[in-house]
Amino acid sequence: KTWRILRKLRCCPLKAGHLCKAIALLQNYEVVRG
C-alpha cells in the first residue's frame, strides 16, 4: 500500500531514490519489529 505513492511521484530521480530507500527502511523496521 505504501508503494502507491511512487506511481504519482513527480520529482527528480534523485529524490525518488531517497524516497524509495526511506520506504524500504520503514517497511523493514515494521517487519523486524513485527
Protein Blocks (a to p, Z undefined) as FASTA:
>chain_A
ZZmmmmmgccdfklmmmmmmmmmmmmmmmmmmZZ
